[in-house]
Amino acid sequence: MPATKKDFELDRYDVNAIADYYRNQPFKVWWRCIVIFVPLIWLFLRLRLNAQASAKELKKLAIESRKLLTRLGPAFIKIGQALSTRPDIVPPVFMDELAELQDQLPPFPNEIAFQFIRDALGADPLEVYAEISDNPIAAASLGQVYKGKLKTGELVAIKVQRPDIAAGIALDMYILRGISVWLKKTFKFVRTNLAAILDEFASRIFEEMDYTFEGQNAEKFAKYYGGLDEVYVPKIYWQYTARRVLTMEWIEGIKLTNVLAVKEAGFDSRHIIEVGVQCSLRQLLDYGYFHADPHPGNLLVMGDGKLAYLDFGMMSQVSAEQRFGLIEAIVHLVNRDFTALSKDYVRLGFLTEDIDFEGIVPALSEVFNPPEGQSLTQMDFKDMTDQLSQIMYDYPFQVPAYYALIIRSLVTLEGIALSVDPNFKVLAVAYPYVANRLLNDSAPELRMALKDLLFRDGEFRWNRLENLLSNAQENPDYNLNGTLDKGIDFLLSDRSEFMHDRIIDEIVKGIEVETSKRLPERFRTSIIGDIVIDPKVKATISTTEAPSSLGYIARLWTILQKDKAIAPADILPLATRILSKRQTLTIGRDVISKLAQRSLVRVVREVLLRDEKKYQDDKQQDLVNNSIRNPQGEERELVGSGLRRPVNGRSW
């Protein structure tokens, strides 16, 4: 049975129901096709004719594209915003322009808005609310907002949906989806599943149009992140909320991008931006539930300095597997392991298993290798994403929907940050969070990521551990005792058994190096000898500036106590825990055993070398003596011994 318009408007996004409805209205579909595609085809032809155009001409065409999408209405505004994060579909110059699409349209009449309130809440607006503004204070593509007051005195924001918006968006999606399916079947160069992308995005838009979903999103967001000291999430008033009307707490604040006003209010814009970055990282990597549209209008600085989040219509979810995959990709990025990074893209769904990495790996290396003298964290996130976007456009990448929303979120946040402080580096603020997470999270995936970061070619990289600890301490959530507890639990657990031999080797090497430093010079060779065969370790021994393993541990202990010394009362329970572990006894026994074995080998070696030296000395002396007693055999014996008689043959 075909869906009716009423059924359709009240339902979630349903491909089959929409198709059933509009299949029976061909004239409406064809007229909308003319309205959409006549200007779009004309624009496309101009793009083709100007394929070799200058950057200035392409920029002009990109601006026209943005204006056209705005004229075509809410669905195309949303699609344009989504395409601004799709480097596998849109060239970079157009992505930048589409990112400027404004979600603003003229308001619709109050009479219609107030009627929706009556229908949704069962009473006239002035009966429901103590006050409501005469006109909307803001109008977007999906609805408009009034300021009001409840009869209990609370100030509220009242959001009312536009009329007939569901039918219009569904019609556009029906047309575009049909074309996407045809393109995918007809043209081999279309690698991305456009229909799936449209379905995903249409589902998000329909959820955004149901204000009960937005209210639930706000409460879920508050549950996860509302407890953060400097973050605030407004309250939802469910008694005054329905599918087409949302009533939430009114937030009085200053736009984060209004640096002067924020400063006059006595707050540090840069610090508040850092709060926003930290909150975004928690959203992406802790719970995976994130605000996908953090534009300046949705981030306000409140009177008490807290950062308030608004508008929870566009939210997204990242699975645990995807979150761990992103962190592993960050580790491989820090390690400059671009082969592993390219394989991360396979696991994260960007590339297929049969991809040829021959060209992609060097391209990634070029993007993520910072200029000489600059660390990775000092690079601009937007510059990196722009270059990565070009790679994704040039190679057969398929960008998952969740990643597109992540990039949109982070790039928008960096744009806000740069408007506040032109020298702000998102990566420099983000890495301490990742470092703290690697050191403190007990998830097996992150333990393996930590192992990959700290070990390379069988060697423990102390400098990386120093860097991790130093960065982690910059993170507001850094917990020294937690880091020590989790680190010790991990190092002394069965899960890290693969590291125990390396830990033992490092301890033994450290003891030998430190012992050698405290002995006179003539004994050092006999203590170290050729037992320590690793050239790097020999370099450590011979260079007083390079610390030994135990020296590194001393330096790490200093780093750990940089901000706050570890109290003796904290050390005792920690030491008790370490000594009570079965693995501690095993490692201690193995260290003693290895030291004893190496000492025994050293003693035997010294005895054998001493005996060999005595034997050679005695033999040489015998030869000399024998030559003196037997002049006839002098030349033969002396030559054989490596000695030569003077030319006169008589005097020595």
C-alpha positions in Angstrom: 0.0 0.0 0.0 1.5 3.3 -1.0 2.6 5.6 1.8 0.5 8.8 2.2 2.1 12.2 2.8 0.9 12.2 6.4 2.4 8.7 7.1 5.5 9.8 5.3 6.0 13.0 7.3 5.5 11.1 10.6 7.9 8.3 9.8 11.7 8.0 10.0 13.7 7.9 6.8 12.5 4.8 4.8 13.8 4.3 1.3 10.9 2.0 0.3 8.1 4.1 1.7 9.5 7.2 0.0 9.9 5.4 -3.3 6.3 4.1 -3.1 5.0 7.6 -2.4 6.8 9.5 -5.1 6.6 6.8 -7.8 2.9 7.8 -8.0 3.6 11.5 -8.4 5.6 11.7 -11.6 4.7 15.3 -12.4 6.0 16.6 -9.1 9.2 14.5 -9.5 9.9 15.7 -13.0 9.2 19.4 -12.2 11.6 19.2 -9.2 14.2 17.5 -11.5 14.0 20.5 -13.9 14.4 22.9 -11.0 17.4 21.0 -9.7 19.2 19.8 -12.8 18.9 22.6 -15.3 21.2 24.9 -13.3 23.3 21.9 -12.0 24.0 20.6 -15.6 24.8 24.1 -16.8 27.3 24.5 -13.9 28.7 21.0 -14.6 29.3 21.9 -18.3 31.1 25.0 -17.3 33.3 23.0 -14.9 34.2 20.6 -17.7 35.0 23.4 -20.1 37.1 25.0 -17.5 38.9 21.8 -16.4 42.3 23.4 -17.0 41.2 26.7 -15.6 43.3 28.8 -13.2 42.9 28.5 -9.5 41.1 31.9 -9.4 38.5 30.7 -12.0 38.0 27.4 -10.2 37.4 29.4 -7.0 34.8 31.5 -8.7 33.0 28.3 -9.9 33.1 26.9 -6.4 31.5 30.0 -5.0 28.7 29.7 -7.7 28.2 26.1 -6.6 27.8 27.1 -3.0 25.2 29.8 -3.9 23.3 27.4 -6.1 23.0 24.8 -3.4 21.7 27.4 -1.0 19.0 28.4 -3.5 17.9 24.7 -3.9 16.9 24.5 -0.3 17.5 22.6 3.0 18.4 19.2 1.5 21.0 20.6 -0.8 22.5 22.8 2.0 22.9 19.7 4.1 24.3 17.7 1.2 26.8 20.5 0.4 27.9 20.6 4.0 28.4 16.8 3.9 30.3 17.0 0.6 32.7 19.5 2.2 34.2 16.6 4.1 34.3 14.1 1.3 37.7 14.2 -0.4 37.0 11.1 -2.3 34.2 12.9 -4.2 35.0 16.6 -4.2 38.2 18.3 -5.2 39.9 20.3 -2.4 39.1 23.8 -3.8 35.4 23.0 -3.8 35.5 21.4 -0.4 36.8 24.7 1.1 33.9 26.6 -0.4 31.2 24.1 0.5 32.4 24.3 4.1 31.2 27.9 4.0 27.6 26.9 3.3 25.3 28.7 5.8 22.4 26.9 7.3 20.3 30.1 7.2 17.0 30.8 5.5 14.3 33.4 5.9 11.9 32.7 8.7 8.4 31.4 8.1 5.3 33.1 9.5 4.6 33.1 13.2 1.0 31.9 12.6 2.3 28.6 11.2 4.9 28.2 14.0 2.3 29.0 16.7 -0.1 26.5 15.1 2.6 23.8 15.3 3.0 24.6 19.0 -0.8 24.3 19.5 -0.8 21.0 17.7 2.2 19.6 19.5 1.5 20.8 23.1 -2.3 21.0 23.0 -2.6 24.7 23.9 -1.9 28.2 22.7 1.7 29.3 23.1 0.8 32.0 25.6 -1.0 29.4 27.7 1.9 27.0 27.6 4.6 29.6 28.2 4.6 32.7 30.4 6.4 34.6 27.6 7.4 34.0 24.0 9.2 36.5 21.7 7.1 38.2 19.0 9.5 37.1 16.3 12.1 34.3 15.9 15.6 35.2 17.0 17.2 32.7 14.6 16.0 30.8 11.5 17.8 27.8 10.0 17.1 25.4 7.2 15.1 23.0 9.4 13.4 25.3 11.9 13.4 28.6 13.7 14.0 29.6 17.4 12.0 31.8 19.8 13.0 33.0 23.2 10.5 32.3 26.0 9.9 31.9 29.7 8.2 29.1 31.5 5.5 29.8 34.1 8.0 28.5 36.7 10.4 31.3 35.7 13.1 29.5 33.6 14.2 31.2 30.4 14.0 28.8 27.5 14.7 28.4 23.8 11.7 27.2 21.7 12.6 25.5 18.4 9.8 25.0 15.9 10.2 23.0 12.7 9.5 24.4 9.2 6.3 23.3 7.5 6.4 20.5 4.8 10.1 20.1 5.2 10.1 16.3 5.4 8.2 16.0 2.1 10.6 18.3 0.3 13.8 16.7 1.7 12.4 13.2 0.9 11.6 14.2 -2.7 15.1 15.5 -3.2 16.6 12.4 -1.7 14.5 10.2 -3.8 15.7 11.9 -7.0 19.3 12.0 -6.0 19.4 8.4 -4.8 18.0 7.2 -8.1 20.7 9.1 -10.0 23.4 7.8 -7.6 22.4 4.2 -8.2 22.5 4.8 -12.0 25.9 6.5 -11.8 27.4 3.6 -9.8 26.1 1.0 -12.3 27.1 3.0 -15.4 30.5 4.5 -14.7 33.5 2.5 -13.4 35.3 5.6 -12.1 32.6 6.1 -9.5 34.2 4.1 -6.7 32.2 5.4 -3.8 28.8 4.0 -2.9 26.9 7.3 -3.3 23.5 5.8 -2.5 24.7 4.4 0.8 26.2 7.8 1.7 22.9 9.5 0.8 20.9 7.0 2.9 23.2 7.6 5.9 22.9 11.3 5.6 19.2 11.3 5.0 18.7 9.2 8.1 20.7 11.8 10.1 18.5 14.7 8.6 15.3 12.9 9.5 16.5 12.3 13.0 17.4 16.0 13.2 13.9 16.8 12.1 12.5 14.8 15.0 13.1 17.0 18.0 12.5 14.2 20.5 15.7 12.7 19.0 17.6 15.9 19.6 16.4 16.0 23.2 17.6 12.5 23.7 20.9 13.3 22.1 21.3 16.3 24.4 20.7 14.2 27.5 23.1 11.4 26.3 25.7 14.1 25.6 25.2 15.5 29.1 25.5 12.0 30.6 28.9 11.5 29.0 30.4 15.0 29.1 28.2 17.2 31.2 30.2 16.3 34.3 33.4 17.9 33.0 34.4 20.9 35.1 34.3 23.5 32.3 31.6 22.1 30.0 27.9 22.8 30.2 25.0 21.1 28.4 21.5 22.8 28.6 18.5 21.0 30.1 15.6 19.7 28.0 12.1 20.4 29.2 10.2 17.3 28.1 6.8 18.5 29.2 7.1 21.2 26.5 8.8 19.0 23.8 7.4 17.0 20.9 8.4 15.9 17.4 8.1 19.4 15.9 8.7 21.5 19.0 11.7 21.5 21.3 12.0 23.4 24.5 15.4 23.6 26.2 17.2 25.8 28.7 18.1 29.2 27.4 21.9 29.8 27.4 23.1 33.3 27.7 26.6 33.5 26.4 29.2 34.9 24.1 30.3 33.3 20.8 33.6 31.7 21.3 34.9 33.4 18.2 34.2 36.9 19.7 37.6 37.1 21.2 37.3 40.7 22.4 34.0 40.1 24.2 35.3 37.0 25.8 38.4 38.9 27.0 36.3 41.8 28.3 34.3 39.2 30.3 37.6 38.2 32.0 38.2 34.8 30.3 41.0 33.3 28.2 39.7 32.3 24.8 42.7 30.0 24.2 42.1 28.1 27.4 38.4 27.7 26.5 39.4 26.4 23.0 41.6 23.9 24.7 38.7 22.8 26.8 36.7 22.3 23.6 39.5 20.3 22.0 39.8 18.1 25.1 36.1 17.5 25.1 36.1 16.6 21.4 38.9 14.1 22.0 36.9 12.5 24.8 33.9 12.4 22.4 35.9 10.7 19.7 38.1 8.3 21.7 36.4 7.7 25.0 32.7 7.1 24.3 32.7 7.5 20.5 29.6 9.7 20.8 30.4 13.1 19.3 28.9 16.4 18.3 29.2 16.5 14.5 28.4 20.2 14.0 30.5 22.4 16.5 30.2 25.6 14.5 30.7 29.0 16.3 26.9 29.4 16.9 26.8 26.1 18.8 29.7 27.0 21.2 29.0 29.7 23.8 31.1 31.0 26.7 28.8 31.4 29.7 29.0 34.0 32.4 31.0 31.6 34.7 33.5 30.8 31.9 32.1 27.3 31.0 31.8 26.2 27.4 28.2 25.5 26.5 27.3 23.1 23.7 24.1 23.8 21.8 22.1 22.1 18.9 22.3 18.3 19.2 20.5 17.5 16.0 23.7 16.3 14.2 25.4 13.6 16.3 27.4 10.6 15.3 28.9 7.4 16.8 32.3 5.8 16.5 32.5 2.1 17.4 35.2 0.8 19.9 37.0 -1.0 17.1 37.1 2.2 15.1 38.3 4.2 18.1 41.2 1.8 18.8 42.0 1.8 15.1 42.3 5.6 15.1 44.6 5.5 18.1 46.8 2.9 16.4 46.9 5.0 13.3 48.1 7.9 15.5 50.9 5.6 16.9 52.0 4.6 13.5 51.9 8.2 12.4 54.2 9.2 15.3 56.5 6.2 14.4 56.6 7.3 10.8 55.5 3.8 9.9 53.6 4.7 6.8 53.3 1.1 5.6 51.5 0.2 8.8 49.5 3.4 8.5 48.3 2.5 5.0 47.2 -0.9 6.4 45.3 1.0 9.2 43.3 2.6 6.4 42.3 -0.9 5.3 41.1 -1.9 8.8 39.2 1.4 9.2 37.4 0.9 5.9 39.1 3.5 3.7 40.8 1.0 1.4 40.1 -2.5 0.1 42.4 -5.5 0.9 43.6 -5.8 -2.7 44.9 -2.3 -2.9 48.4 -1.7 -4.4 50.3 0.3 -1.7 53.2 1.2 -3.9 52.1 4.7 -4.6 50.0 5.4 -1.5 52.8 4.8 1.1 55.2 7.5 -0.4 52.3 9.9 -0.7 51.4 9.4 3.0 55.0 9.9 3.9 55.1 13.2 2.0 51.9 14.4 3.8 52.9 13.5 7.3 56.6 14.2 7.3 56.9 17.6 9.0 59.4 20.2 7.6 63.0 20.2 8.9 63.1 21.3 12.6 59.4 21.0 13.1 57.6 18.2 15.0 54.4 16.6 13.9 52.4 18.3 16.6 53.4 21.7 15.3 51.8 21.0 11.9 48.4 22.6 11.0 45.7 20.0 11.1 43.8 21.7 8.2 47.0 21.7 6.0 47.4 18.0 6.7 43.8 17.2 6.0 43.9 19.2 2.8 46.9 17.2 1.5 45.3 14.0 2.7 42.1 15.0 0.9 44.1 15.3 -2.4 45.5 11.8 -1.8 42.1 10.4 -1.1 40.8 12.1 -4.3 43.7 10.7 -6.4 43.7 7.2 -5.0 40.9 4.7 -4.6 39.9 5.7 -1.1 36.3 5.3 0.1 35.7 7.6 3.1 33.4 6.1 5.7 30.6 8.4 6.9 31.8 8.4 10.5 35.3 9.7 9.4 33.8 12.4 7.2 31.9 13.7 10.3 35.0 13.5 12.5 37.0 15.5 10.0 34.2 18.1 9.7 34.1 18.4 13.5 37.8 18.7 14.0 38.4 21.1 11.0 35.5 23.3 12.2 37.0 23.3 15.7 40.5 24.2 14.4 38.9 27.0 12.3 37.4 28.4 15.5 40.7 28.0 17.3 42.7 29.8 14.6 40.2 32.7 14.7 41.0 32.9 18.4 44.7 32.3 18.2 46.5 32.2 14.8 49.3 30.1 16.4 47.0 27.5 17.9 48.0 23.9 17.0 45.2 21.3 17.5 47.7 18.4 17.3 49.9 19.9 20.0 46.8 20.0 22.3 45.6 16.6 21.2 48.7 14.5 21.6 48.9 14.8 25.4 45.4 13.3 25.6 46.5 10.4 23.3 49.7 10.0 25.4 47.8 9.8 28.6 45.3 7.4 27.1 48.1 5.1 25.9 49.7 5.1 29.4 46.5 4.6 31.4 44.1 2.6 29.3 44.2 -1.2 30.0 42.5 -2.2 26.8 44.5 -5.0 25.0 44.5 -3.0 21.7 46.0 0.0 23.3 48.6 -2.1 25.2 49.7 -3.4 21.8 49.8 0.1 20.4 52.0 1.1 23.3 54.3 -1.8 22.7 54.6 -0.8 19.0 55.5 2.7 20.1 58.1 1.8 22.6 59.8 -1.1 20.9 61.5 -1.0 17.5 63.8 -3.8 16.2 64.0 -5.4 19.6 65.3 -2.2 21.3 63.4 -0.3 24.0 63.1 3.3 23.0 63.5 5.2 26.2 63.2 8.6 24.5 59.6 7.7 23.3 58.6 6.8 26.9 60.1 10.1 28.1 58.1 11.9 25.4 54.9 10.1 26.3 55.2 10.9 30.0 56.1 14.6 29.3 53.1 15.0 27.0 50.7 13.0 29.2 51.5 15.4 32.1 50.2 18.3 30.0 46.8 16.6 29.8 44.3 17.8 32.5 43.2 14.2 33.2 46.8 13.0 33.9 47.0 10.9 37.0 50.4 10.0 38.3 49.3 7.2 40.6 47.0 5.8 37.9 49.8 5.9 35.4 52.2 4.1 37.8 49.5 1.5 38.8 48.5 0.7 35.3 52.1 0.6 34.1 53.2 -1.7 36.8 50.1 -3.9 36.4 50.8 -4.2 32.7 54.6 -4.8 32.9 54.1 -7.5 35.5 51.1 -9.2 34.0 50.9 -12.3 31.8 49.7 -10.0 28.9 53.2 -8.4 28.7 55.1 -11.7 29.0 56.6 -11.0 25.6 58.3 -8.0 27.1 59.8 -9.7 30.2 63.0 -11.0 28.4 63.6 -7.4 27.2 63.0 -6.0 30.6 65.5 -8.4 32.1 68.1 -7.6 29.4 67.6 -3.9 30.0 68.1 -4.3 33.8 71.1 -6.5 33.4 72.7 -4.1 30.9 72.0 -1.2 33.1 73.6 -2.9 36.2 76.7 -3.8 34.2 77.0 -0.3 32.7 76.5 1.4 36.1 79.0 -1.1 37.7 81.6 -0.3 35.0 81.3 3.4 35.6 82.2 3.0 39.2 85.4 0.9 38.5 88.8 2.1 37.6 89.5 2.4 33.9 91.7 -0.7 33.7 88.9 -2.9 35.0 86.2 -1.6 32.7 87.1 -3.8 29.7 87.2 -6.9 31.9 83.8 -6.1 33.3 82.1 -5.2 30.0 84.4 -7.1 27.6 82.6 -8.4 24.5 79.7 -9.7 26.6 77.6 -6.6 25.7 77.5 -7.2 21.9 74.9 -4.5 21.0 76.7 -1.6 19.3 74.2 0.9 20.8 74.9 -0.4 24.3 78.6 -0.2 23.7 78.1 3.4 22.5 76.2 4.0 25.7 79.0 2.6 27.8 81.7 4.7 26.0 79.8 7.9 26.0 79.2 9.4 29.4 76.5 11.8 28.0 74.2 9.0 27.0 72.4 7.5 30.0 72.3 3.8 30.6 69.0 1.9 31.1 69.2 2.7 34.9 70.1 6.3 34.0 67.0 6.6 31.9 64.9 5.2 34.7 66.4 7.9 37.0 65.5 10.5 34.4 61.9 9.1 34.1 61.5 9.3 37.8 62.5 13.0 37.7 59.9 13.5 34.9 57.2 11.8 37.0 57.8 14.1 39.9 58.0 17.3 37.8 54.8 18.8 39.0 54.4 17.0 42.3 56.9 14.9 44.2 55.8 11.3 45.0 55.3 11.1 48.7 56.9 8.3 50.7 53.5 7.2 51.8 52.6 6.6 48.1 55.8 4.6 47.4 55.3 2.0 50.2 52.0 0.6 48.9 53.4 0.7 45.4 56.5 -1.2 46.4 54.4 -3.7 48.3 52.3 -4.3 45.2 55.4 -4.8 43.0 57.0 -7.2 45.4 53.8 -9.2 45.9 53.5 -10.0 42.2 54.6 -13.4 41.1 56.2 -12.0 38.0 58.4 -9.7 40.1 60.0 -12.8 41.8 60.4 -14.4 38.4 62.0 -11.4 36.8 64.2 -10.9 39.9 65.3 -14.5 39.8 66.0 -14.3 36.1 68.0 -11.1 36.5 70.2 -12.7 39.2 70.6 -15.8 37.1 71.6 -13.8 34.0 74.0 -11.7 36.0 75.5 -14.8 37.5 75.8 -16.5 34.1 77.5 -13.5 32.6 79.8 -13.1 35.5 80.8 -16.8 35.3 81.4 -16.4 31.5 83.4 -13.3 32.3 85.5 -15.2 34.9 86.1 -18.2 32.7 87.0 -15.8 29.8 89.4 -13.9 32.0 91.1 -17.1 33.2 91.4 -18.5 29.7 92.7 -15.2 28.4 95.3 -15.0 31.2 96.4 -18.6 30.6 96.6 -18.0 26.9 98.7 -14.8 27.4 101.0 -16.6 29.8 101.4 -19.5 27.3 102.2 -17.1 24.5 104.7 -15.2 26.7 106.4 -18.4 27.8 106.6 -19.7 24.2 108.1 -16.5 23.0 110.7 -16.5 25.8 111.5 -20.2 25.0 112.1 -19.3 21.4 114.4 -16.5 22.2 116.3 -18.6 24.7 116.6 -21.5 22.2 117.8 -19.1 19.5 120.6 -17.8 21.7 121.7 -21.4 22.5 121.5 -22.6 18.9 122.9 -20.0 16.5 122.6 -22.4 13.5 118.8 -22.3 13.8 118.7 -18.6 14.7 117.2 -17.3 11.5 114.5 -19.9 11.4 113.5 -19.6 15.0 113.5 -15.8 15.1 111.6 -15.5 11.9 109.0 -18.0 13.2 108.6 -16.0 16.4 108.2 -12.7 14.6 111.6 -11.3 15.7 114.4 -10.3 13.4 118.2 -10.4 14.1 120.1 -7.1 13.3 122.0 -7.0 10.1 125.4 -7.5 11.6 124.2 -10.9 12.9 126.1 -10.7 16.1 125.0 -7.8 18.3 121.3 -7.2 19.5 
